[in-house]
Amino acid sequence: MSTSLRMESSPDVSPRFLARMAGVCQLLEAITATLGQVIIPHRLAVTDNPAATAANILGNARLYLCGFASSVLAVIFHVAWAFLMYDLLKPLHRRIATFATFVMLMGCAMLAVTGLLYIAPLLVLTGGSSWSAFTTEQSQAMAAMFLRLNAYAFDIHTVFFGFWCLLIGYLIYKSTFLPRILGVLFALAGLAWMLYLSPRFAVRLFPVIAAVSAIGEVPLEMWMIFAGLDEARWKEQASAARAYSYI
């Protein structure tokens, strides 16, 4: 039997299983990104005090490295989540699903850059002779600057993520195999995250943004993990999409 025949005869992965894996990746991405880019940096950084920030980083180096590792893992989980959602939603509109995936890959690329900016302060502060040309104050100021750049890069990622949520929300709304309300709420969460186009404005509204995002993201996450999707209706839409592509 040829390889192609063996591949054709093998059963496809269940779309319900893919949906549940998407929910798991969404949960893991939320945990790792929040821990790495929000909780740990905010615990160690002291506003307008580079010396105190440097002391906190050096005094909690293991915690800081855990934050770095968590940020890197967030990229992996987010890429997996994006591709799983593409597989699930491409029967609805392949071009929009493809565009959404590229948008999220751009966001993940920016999230990967934050990892480099994240580790830079620790390298500067522990560089030894490599940074001997700089005074202690200058090294502390550079570390604080890298932290600020990391925050801005994460804001850029957040905008891409928000636009992706908007597109994915639209596709979920157009589907018959997921509740439409999940698509509406997810799209609203995306609009809220896109307010980071103006970081200063978004910071002032962060409690509202966080509330809207929780209302939009958590229901989808829980639904995907515990319910998956309506497999029969997914197959109907997938079959209709294949039939339309042959016309």
N, C-alpha and C positions, 0 to 999 in steps of 0.2 A: 504494500500500500504506500502511495506517495505521501510526502510530507503535507502537501496541500490538502489531500483527502483526509488525513488524520486530523488536521486542524479544523476542517469543515465538520467532521463528525463529532468533535469534542463539544460538550455543552457550554453554552455561554454562562458567564458569571451572572448570578441573579441581580437584577437592578435593585431589589430590596436590600441585598447585602451591600451593594455599592453605596446606597443611600445611608445605611447605618455606618459604614466606614467614613463617609463624608461627615456625618455628625460627630463621630469620634475625633476626626482630624480637626474639625471646627473647635471642639472643646479643648483639645490639646494645644492648638494654636493660641486660643484665648488665654489659657493658663500660662504658657511659656512667654508669650509676648507681654502680658501684663506684669508678670514677675520680673522679666528681664529689662523691660523698657519703662516701666512705671514705678513699681514698688521699690525695687532695690536702688535705682538712681535717686528717687525722691527721698529715700531714707539716708543716703550718704551725702548728697549734694546740699550745700549751704549757700543760699542766694547771696551773691555779692561778697562772698568770703572764700577766696581761693585757698587760703591757708587751712581753714577748717575743713573744706572739702577734701583737700589733699590728705590731711590727717585721718579723715574718716575712711578714705580709700585704702591707705596704707595700713590702717589699723584693722580693716575688715577685708583684706585681700582675697581670702577664700570666698567670702560672700560675693565680692565683686566679680570674681571669676565664674561663680555660679550664675550670676546675672548675664555675663557674656555668653556662657554655654546655653543658657535658656533662650537668649536672643537668636542664636544660630539655629537652635532646634525649631524655633517659631517659623523660620524661613522654610524649613523642610516640611513642616506640617501644613503651612499655607499653600505651598506648591501642590502638595498631594490633594488638599481640599479643593483647590481650583480645578485640577484635572478631573477629579471625581465628579464635581458639579458639571463640568463640560460634558462628560459621558452621559450624565443623567438628563441634561437639558438640550443637547444638540438635536434631538428629534423635533423640538419645537421650532427652532430657527437656527440653523447651523452657523450662519454668518454672525448673528448676534452673539451666540455662544462662543464662537471662535474669537471675536473681538473682545468679549469680556475676559476670556482667558489671557489674551495678550496684555490687556490692561492690568490684570492681576500679576502677571509675570513681571511687568515693569515695576509694580509696587513691591514685589518680592525682591527684585534686584536692588531697589532702594533700601529695603529692610536689611539686605545682606551688607550694604555699605554701612549701615548703622553699627553692624558688628565690628567693623574695622575701626570706626570712630569710638566705639565703646571701649575697646581694649587699649587704644592709644594713650589715655591718661595714665593707666598703670605702667605702660612702657616708659612714658616720659618720667614718671616719678621714681622708677626703679632702674633707670638706665645706667646709673653709675657714671663711669668715665665717658660713655658715649654722649652724655649731655653735660660734660664738664664745662663747656663754654658758656653755659647758662647759669645764672644765679638761682638760688632756691626759690626766690620770689618769681623769677621768670618761668621756671619749670612749673610752679603751681599755677601761674596764670595760663600757661599753655594747656595744662591738664583741664582747667576750667573751660577754656575755649573749645577743646575737643568735646567736652560734655555738652556744651551748647549746640555745637554742630550736629552732634548725635541727635539731640532733641529736634532740631529743625529737619534733619533727614527723616526722622520718624514721622514728623508732621506731613512731609511730602508723601511718604508711604500711606499715611492715613487717608489722604485725598484720593489716591489711586484705589485704595480699598473701598472707600465710600462710593466711588463711581462704579466699581465692580458690583457692589451690593445693589446699587440702583438697577443695573442691567440684569443681574440674577433675579432680583425681585420681580422685574417685569416678566421674565420668562416663567417664573413660578406662577405668577398671576395668570399667564396664558395657558398653563398646564391644566390637565384634568386629573392628574395622579397625585397632586399635592393640594392642600387647602389654599384657596386663593388669598385668604386673609394673611397667610404666612408671607406671601409675596409682597403684599401691601406693606406690612410691618417691616420687612427686610429692606424694602426700597426706602422707607422713611428713615431707617437707621443709616442707610447710605447717604441720604441727603444731610443728615445730622453730621456725619463724619466729614463730609465735604466742606463744612464750615471752616475746616482747618486750612482752607485757602487763605484765610486771614487768621494766623495763629493767635495774635493778641486778642482778637474778638472771640475766638473759640475758647480760649482759656477762661474768659469771663463767663461763658455759658457752659463750661464743662459739666456742672451737675445736671443741666438739662440734656446735654448731648449724651452723657453716660446713661441717663434714664431712658431716653429714646432708643439708644442702641441696645440696651438690655431688653426692652419691650420687643424690639425687632429681631434680635439675634437669638435670644434664649429659647423662645418658642420653636423656632425652626430647628435649632440644635437638638432640643428634646424630642421633637417630632421625628426627626431623622434617625436618632439613636434608638428610640423605643418603638416607633411605628413603621419607619422606613417610608414606603410609598405604596400606592395602589398598583401592584405589579401588572394586573390585567389591563388597566387603562394605559400604563406606560407602554406596554407592548402594542396596544392599539395605535397609539400616537407614533410609535417607532415604525410600525408597519405602514401607516399612512404616509409618513415622511419618505420611506423607501419607495413606495409606489409613486409618489409625486416626483421623485428624482428621476424616474425612468420615463416620465411623460415628455 
